[in-house]
Amino acid sequence: MTGRGGPDPYDDDAYGDSSGGAGDGRDGPGRGSGADLPSHPAGPPRIPPPRSAAEDGGRWPGALDGGIPAPRPPTADESRTDGIRADEAPAERAPEPGPEPDAAPMPPGPPPTPPAPPLAAPTPSAAHPLSHDLLRSLLGAWALTACSQDETSAVEAHLNHCPSCAEEALRLRDAVGLLHTEHSLDLDPMLRSRVLAGCLGRRPARIPMPGWAGAYDAEAARLDALLRDMGEAEWRAPVRLKWFDGRRLTGRDTTVAGVIGHLMVVDGIVAASLGLPDPMGSDAPGTPLARTEAYWHLEPGAAYGAGPPGAVRELWREQGHALVRTVSFAGRGVAELDVPYGDFALPIRDAFLDRALECWVHAGDIAEAIDYPYEPPASAHLKAMIDLCARLLPGTLAERRRAGLAAPPRRLVEAGTPGRTLHLQVEGTGGGDWYIPLDSPAAMPEPEEAVATIALDQEAFYLLASGHVPPQEAAAGLSGDTEAIRDVLFATAALSRL
């Protein structure tokens, strides 16, 4: 069959009988078998079907020059394509004649498969820009600077034209800034108080904790947070406890575990006053020093002396929680209950402030031993502790006079009447002004009767009252009667004890 303008591209002369490209289209042998095939029957010649991927690397019989397969002739009932019938194709589009009929047959077997090209990640381009949804999904990686250079360029170009994505990108960038904060990772010491205040503001506690117990609760919690992540080596770290014995600075060496044991057994005095179990037993010594010495000399394996060094933390912690729970349920009358300390006694409300001050002082000793920073208490709690010390000064000064360690009174007055006064001024967020009677504990202190002034900041007062500095080195500003100033400074240092 021939068309108009050239030879028929499907003529047997273009392919020959021995090319391996002829055969029965339904059940004849496959192409490339290498066997002698019969000539075509009458009618249009058969065209090989589309090649598989494995055939792309070689040339099969019946292919045009350059490895391009011969086109399939349309059947009579197929529709016209582009308005041109197959038998009306122009002569210039007809393929060149194939190999001669006597060409050698193709060797058996399929041609080798070429290696597949490596897969590459699609990159944005002007011809194929990334979609809006894909660019929006890349905003998180862009904010973290985790995009490739092409993706970054595409995202930033998109942000110039999309307000919603630009707003989302700014919000993500601000969030990323929070991930790189330079603030300390330590918890704010006031965090617990703020959380409790917020909770109680929304729904008051059914059994509220007394206000005077808040300082002990907060300082015990801060110390417990300091101890939480300590290893065994830190629990055995040496700690130097210091205090003023009335005449000079003194101290004892122990460990972090020994300090917590000391706090536990002295807290036991308060526990026994509330009817709670005493960790030292019913026949324990009455003074804090004697109880501490007895605890430190417990034989291995005895009560409260066995186990790893960190085990004492749980005992001290549970005892502190029991103290706070008990006074919370006890009601208002418990505030005036006396707590005996051997040579003196304190109302339980002042005993809780005393234990809060001890927690702060010894937490500072532990932090110094393990080289860890420790902040002062909250302003309200610190002021309450300084107020306790100021209220204890007249009685301590009188005891020192009886022991011959202070000058005798200059002017005795009746109880409740004004007498000589010293102005104590403590600077700082927890500071204030206090007036101390000098000649009699029962005298009424009056600013007009002040004969001397002592001014110091709250840190210096803490070091003085805890027995960590000599009295002569504590005050920053002094004026007035030097004898009265000396007596009050030494009396303040004498407030410290083991």
Stockholm file with secondary structure:
# STOCKHOLM 1.0

chainA/1-498         MTGRGGPDPYDDDAYGDSSGGAGDGRDGPGRGSGADLPSHPAGPPRIPPPRSAAEDGGRWPGALDGGIPAPRPPTADESRTDGIRADEAPAERAPEPGPEPDAAPMPPGPPPTPPAPPLAAPTPSAAHPLSHDLLRSLLGAWALTACSQDETSAVEAHLNHCPSCAEEALRLRDAVGLLHTEHSLDLDPMLRSRVLAGCLGRRPARIPMPGWAGAYDAEAARLDALLRDMGEAEWRAPVRLKWFDGRRLTGRDTTVAGVIGHLMVVDGIVAASLGLPDPMGSDAPGTPLARTEAYWHLEPGAAYGAGPPGAVRELWREQGHALVRTVSFAGRGVAELDVPYGDFALPIRDAFLDRALECWVHAGDIAEAIDYPYEPPASAHLKAMIDLCARLLPGTLAERRRAGLAAPPRRLVEAGTPGRTLHLQVEGTGGGDWYIPLDSPAAMPEPEEAVATIALDQEAFYLLASGHVPPQEAAAGLSGDTEAIRDVLFATAALSRL
#=GR chainA/1-498 SS CCBTTBCCTTCGGGTCTTSSCCSCTTTSCCTTCCSCCCCCCSSSCCCCCCCCGGGTTSCCTTBCTTSCBCCCCCCTTSCCBTTBCGGGCCGGGSCCCCCCTTCCCCCSSCCCCCCCCCCCCCCCCSSSCCCHHHHHHTHHHHHTTCSCHHHHHHHHHHHTTCHHHHHHHHHHHHHHHHHTCCSCSSCCTTHHHHHHHHHHHHSCCSSCCCGGGHHHHHHHHHHHHHHTTCCHHHHTCEEEEEEECSSSEEEEEEEHHHHHHHHHHHHHHHHHHTTCCCTTCTTCCSSHHHHHHHHHTCCTTSTTTCSCTTHHHHHHHHHHHHHHHHHHHHCGGGGGCEEECSSCEEEHHHHHHHHHHHHHHHHHHHHHHTTCCCCCCCHHHHHHHHHHHHHHHHHHHHHHHHTTSSCCCSCCCCTTSBCCEEEEEEESTTCEEEEEESSCTTSBCCGGGEEEEEEEEHHHHHHHHTTSSCGGGTCSEEEECHHHHHHHHHHHHHTCCC
#=GC SS_cons         CCBTTBCCTTCGGGTCTTSSCCSCTTTSCCTTCCSCCCCCCSSSCCCCCCCCGGGTTSCCTTBCTTSCBCCCCCCTTSCCBTTBCGGGCCGGGSCCCCCCTTCCCCCSSCCCCCCCCCCCCCCCCSSSCCCHHHHHHTHHHHHTTCSCHHHHHHHHHHHTTCHHHHHHHHHHHHHHHHHTCCSCSSCCTTHHHHHHHHHHHHSCCSSCCCGGGHHHHHHHHHHHHHHTTCCHHHHTCEEEEEEECSSSEEEEEEEHHHHHHHHHHHHHHHHHHTTCCCTTCTTCCSSHHHHHHHHHTCCTTSTTTCSCTTHHHHHHHHHHHHHHHHHHHHCGGGGGCEEECSSCEEEHHHHHHHHHHHHHHHHHHHHHHTTCCCCCCCHHHHHHHHHHHHHHHHHHHHHHHHTTSSCCCSCCCCTTSBCCEEEEEEESTTCEEEEEESSCTTSBCCGGGEEEEEEEEHHHHHHHHTTSSCGGGTCSEEEECHHHHHHHHHHHHHTCCC
//
